[in-house]
Structures are given as structure tokens and as C-alpha cells.
């Protein structure tokens, strides 16, 4: 991975990234190719420094170097620079080889305490790629090796002991500085990458929340439309079948049934308008939803409506009426409505028993039907049970639905009621069903 790649595509432009982009346009890609260009550039800089400035310094007497020494230093320095082509592919090998070249420079020109550009770049690279501990150990070892090489030359050729301390101090300062600049750059890159990852994670989480909200809203719309449309339309289908049978035998009764179907169709449209209004208005009262939301007080009217379709439905209430929160109130009503619809569709002609129990801490609803004396109409399974379970989960209730012991079907709902929500009111029994 190149240096600009670590910063990420959203990072601000940097000189390294700018040069990498230009090299890519020239066809130079990959770590080896880009580092080879850097190695050549450092070699040219080394050639200019050692090949031009050192002879001038020697001529002016600033450094005691002979022409052969200058030539040796220039050759070793250029070779040291070319080692940078593997600085990121083999950082340890590159540093060791560059350090060996530096020892040769110390041996060839002990009076020259300058460190090559390539060795500083190698220490910087190790700082960006290796641990802080490794970088510190490498810098200390490099400084000690330079001092040891100078001491060896001092022992062989003689000279001032200050030369050893000069190599030790200059090398330690240069190597530690270059290495820890690399450590700082690596830490900054890691921090920027972490910030970028967190930002991307936040964006992903936001998108997931948006998708979940859309899915939840679609489920809510589907549940509301199913509960309203399925109940009313199933009753209209039953009544239409009766009208079809009576149209020749009893025209008056057929006409009465047609009137009922028309009124039921109007009621269905009104309920659909109410649902649309509720979905559009977060306060629960949309433009078209001016009718009261059905709840426990409307269960008796719901039973009476089912009896009007010819169903054998009994209703039993236990305990004082409880005023539930609006969401829980309408959820219990919709579950009872869907249970009656399922009984009418899947167990036609079977007696249905609805029981509502209101306790101090729980409201219970049971809708059970016996086995049907008629064959249930064939067709694919609907989504009624799914909608009932979703409504129960929405208000924290427990729902059980399954076959009963007598061969029928039973739906049981248990809704916990908090003390502050269970407002008992004698006027509640006089509520108007929608």
C-alpha cells in the first residue's frame, strides 16, 4: 500500500499523493517502481552533495579529505541511495544495508561526520512501518555502530577521540529524529484512518436505520390496510354469496343484502380514509381520519357486526373496563377483528367465543372457534397471523395462536398493563365504536 493509499480517497491532497498521481500517469505504479524513482532522486541529491560540495569543502580546508576519499564516499553514498528501491518491500533489509554502507563511509572518511540522505530516509521508513520499540532500538544500534566504526579507525590510524563522540552524537540525533518523524506520520495516518472508518461506519449505520425505518413503515402500512380491508371485504364476500343465493328465491332479502353490501363498502372506504389519515399524521388524526380510533369499547359492536353476517359469536367480559393507551387499545381491537375474520374465512359456520378479561395488571383476550361443519375454502395462507404477532410485539403483549383441543382454533392475547396506564372509568363502557 502506498503512502497516499493509507490516507484514503477522502484524505486531503498531499505532496506524496500528488507525486504518486503524476507517476501513475507516466506508467510508474507499485511500491517497487515508485520507490525506485525515489532512490534515483536521492542518489542524484547524494551525488550533488558529496560530488560537488565535498570537493569544494576539501579545497577550502573545511574538511580534511583527499580526492580518493571523496570518490569513495560519493560511490558508496550513491549505492546506499539506490537501496531505497526496496525500502517498503524489505524495510529491515534496506536499513541494514544502508547502515553497512554508512559504516564503510565512516571507515573511508572518518573526519566526515555527516550521515547520508538515504540512511535518514531508511530510518523514516522504518518508523512508519515498524513499532516504536524497534525504531528506537535500530536508532540506538545505528549510532553505536557509527561510534564503534570511528573508534576502530581511531585505533588503527590514530586521531582525536572527539571524532568518536562527534559520530555518536550526530548519528544518534539524526537517526532518532528521522525514525520518530516516521512514527509520528504513521500515528497520524492511523488516526486519520480510524476517523475515516468511524465516519463510514456512522454513514452505514445511518443508512441501515433509514432502511429499517422504511421497512417498518411499509410493514405498518401493510398491517393497517390488511386489518381494515380483509375484515370488511371478507364480510362483503359472505353477504354477496348470500345475495346470489337469494336473488331468485327472495328478491326482498337479496335487495336488503345488497343494501348492506353497499353500506359496508362505504364503511370500508371510510375506514381506509381513516387509516390513510392516521398514517399521514404523526399525531394520529389525519385529514381524513376524523372518526374515533376503535378500541376495547368497540368490541361489542364488532361482535354484533359479525352476528349480522350470520356468524354464531358469543362475547363475554370479565372485570372492570380498562382504558388502555391508544396504541395498545387499537392493537387489541385489531387482533380481535383479525381473529374473527380468520374464523369466518377458515372455519365457516363454526361457533366463535370471544372473552375479554380486564385485571389489575393484565388484559386478556381469547377468541376461539370450534371445528367447522363446512369445508373451509381453499386458497393460499394470508398474513393475518403475521399481522397479529406484529401488533402484539409492538405493545409488548404475548400472543398464542394454534389448534385447540376440540379441533378448532384459538387465539390468546395477554397484554401487561402498567398502573399509570390502567385508568378504570365507568364511562368507558359507553364508548362509541367506529
C-alpha positions, 0 to 999 in steps of 0.5 A, a space after each residue: 500500500 502506498 503512502 497516499 493509499 493509507 490516507 484514503 480517497 477522502 484524505 486531503 491532497 498531499 505532496 506524496 499523493 500528488 507525486 504518486 498521481 503524476 507517476 501513475 500517469 507516466 506508467 510508474 505504479 507499485 511500491 517497487 517502481 515508485 520507490 525506485 524513482 525515489 532512490 534515483 532522486 536521492 542518489 542524484 541529491 547524494 551525488 550533488 552533495 558529496 560530488 560537488 560540495 565535498 570537493 569544494 569543502 576539501 579545497 577550502 580546508 573545511 574538511 580534511 579529505 583527499 580526492 580518493 576519499 571523496 570518490 569513495 564516499 560519493 560511490 558508496 553514498 550513491 549505492 546506499 541511495 539506490 537501496 531505497 528501491 526496496 525500502 517498503 518491500 524489505 524495510 529491515 533489509 534496506 536499513 541494514 544495508 544502508 547502515 553497512 554502507 554508512 559504516 564503510 563511509 565512516 571507515 573511508 572518511 572518518 573526519 566526515 561526520 555527516 550521515 547520508 540522505 538515504 540512511 535518514 530516509 531508511 530510518 523514516 521508513 522504518 518508523 512508519 512501518 515498524 513499532 516504536 520499540 524497534 525504531 528506537 532500538 535500530 536508532 540506538 544500534 545505528 549510532 553505536 555502530 557509527 561510534 564503534 566504526 570511528 573508534 576502530 579507525 581511531 585505533 588503527 590510524 590514530 586521531 582525536 577521540 572527539 571524532 568518536 563522540 562527534 559520530 555518536 552524537 550526530 548519528 544518534 540525533 539524526 537517526 532518532 529524529 528521522 525514525 520518530 518523524 516516521 512514527 509520528 506520520 504513521 500515528 497520524 495516518 492511523 488516526 486519520 484512518 480510524 476517523 475515516 472508518 468511524 465516519 463510514 461506519 456512522 454513514 452505514 449505520 445511518 443508512 441501515 436505520 433509514 432502511 429499517 425505518 422504511 421497512 417498518 413503515 411499509 410493514 405498518 402500512 401493510 398491517 393497517 390496510 390488511 386489518 381494515 380491508 380483509 375484515 370488511 371485504 371478507 364480510 362483503 364476500 359472505 353477504 354477496 354469496 348470500 345475495 346470489 343465493 337469494 336473488 331468485 328465491 327472495 328478491 326482498 332479502 337479496 335487495 336488503 343484502 345488497 343494501 348492506 353490501 353497499 353500506 359496508 363498502 362505504 364503511 370500508 372506504 371510510 375506514 381506509 380514509 381513516 387509516 390513510 389519515 392516521 398514517 399521514 399524521 404523526 399525531 394520529 388524526 389525519 385529514 381524513 381520519 376524523 372518526 374515533 380510533 376503535 378500541 376495547 369499547 368497540 368490541 361489542 359492536 364488532 361482535 354484533 357486526 359479525 352476528 349480522 353476517 350470520 356468524 354464531 359469536 358469543 362475547 363475554 367480559 370479565 372485570 372492570 373496563 380498562 382504558 388502555 393507551 391508544 396504541 395498545 387499545 387499537 392493537 387489541 381491537 385489531 387482533 380481535 377483528 383479525 381473529 374473527 375474520 380468520 374464523 369466518 374465512 377458515 372455519 365457516 359456520 363454526 361457533 366463535 367465543 370471544 372473552 375479554 378479561 380486564 385485571 389489575 395488571 393484565 388484559 386478556 383476550 381469547 377468541 376461539 372457534 370450534 371445528 367447522 361443519 363446512 369445508 373451509 375454502 381453499 386458497 393460499 395462507 394470508 398474513 393475518 397471523 403475521 399481522 397479529 404477532 406484529 401488533 402484539 410485539 409492538 405493545 409488548 403483549 404475548 400472543 398464542 395462536 394454534 389448534 385447540 383441543 376440540 379441533 378448532 382454533 384459538 387465539 390468546 392475547 395477554 397484554 401487561 398493563 402498567 398502573 399509570 396506564 390502567 385508568 378504570 372509568 365507568 364511562 368507558 363502557 359507553 364508548 362509541 365504536 367506529 
